[in-house]
Amino acid sequence: MRLVLGECGGNESAAVRRYRQLYPRRRRQPDRRTIEAVERRLRETGSVATTRGSGGGRPHTITPALEQSILDAVYDDPTTSVRRLARQFGVSNSEVILIRYLKMIEREDDKSSGNGF
């Protein structure tokens, strides 16, 4: 990306067009703001890596007790939305979905093995 920007004389819009010509099969194409941000980050920090830390994103905060609380809330009201549960327990939507999915698989395994349910 940086080389393409240099080839285009520092013009981000021209770099976007040139990048698309060079890499037409890439699923995600950078826009002007992305190229601008990478260039700025490189100038300011000397690296193109983000400063989010290792892995970035929200850390996993699910403890067995929290998982059980979420499952209890679902049991009490199965119509409660994933978003509402995530806000209520301070976790991401995907973590709530994962807990519900894993519990569903666990129940299916119990049914198929004859352990009851």
N, C-alpha and C positions, 0 to 999 in steps of 0.2 A: 504494500500500500504506500509506504513511504517513498519507494523508488518511483512509483507511478506519479506521485505528487511532484517529485523532483523533475521528472520528465515533462510534466505539464507546467513547469515554472511556478509552482506554489499555488496554482489556481485549483481550488477544491472541486468546483463544478466540472472543470475539464478533466480532473483526475477521476471523478465518478464515471464520466462517459468512457474514458480510456480503460478504466478497470473493467467495465462491463464488456468492452470489446475484447480485452485480453482473456477474461475468465467468464465466458457466457454461460457455462454450465454450473456455476456456483449457485447453490440454492439461495444463499443470503448474500445480497449485494450491499456494500456499504453506501450510505448516502453522504451528502456533503458534511453533515454534522459529525458523523462518525470519523471521517477522515480528519476533520478539524480537531476533534477531541484527541485522537491518537497523536497528531502532530503536537498539540499543546502539551499533552502528557509527556511526550518524549523530550520536549524542550525544558519542561519544568522539573522532571524527575530523572531524566536520562534513561528512562525505560518506558516501554509501551505497556507493561503489566499494570493492571489496575491495583489500587491500594486497598482493596476490600479485605485483605488478609487471606488466609489459606482457605480456598474453596469458595469464599463469598457466601452470600445468602444468610438466611436465618439459621442459627444453630439448632440442632435437634434438642428439644426439651421434654420429650415424652418419657415420663417415668411410669412404672407399672401402676402406681396409684392414680396418676393423671389419665392413663389409658382407661382404667376401670371407671373413672368419673365420667369420661366421655361416653363410654359404652352404657353406663347407667342412664345418662341423659337421653341417649338414643332409645333405650328400652322404655323410659318413661314417656317419651313422645317421639315416635318414629318419624313423624312428619317434620321435625325440626331440620332446618336447612344446614348444609355443611358450613356455609358462611357464618350463620348465627353461632354454631358450635365453636368454630374457630375463634370468633371474637370473644365468646364467653370464656373460653379456656386459654386464650392467648397463644394459640398455635396457628400454623398455616393451614389453609384449606386442604392442601395435599396431604398433610399429616392426618387430618381427620378422615379423609377418604381412605388413606392407607390403613388406618386402624379398623374402619368399618369393613374394608375389603378382606383384611386378614382374618377378622372375626367370622366373616361369612364363609371363607375357605375352611376355617377351623370347624365350624358347625357342619359343613358338608362332609368333612373327613370323619367327624363323629358319627354322622348318620350312616355313612357307607361302611364304617368298621363295626357298627352295631353297639357302640358305646352309649347310645341313647341321645336324647335331646329333648 
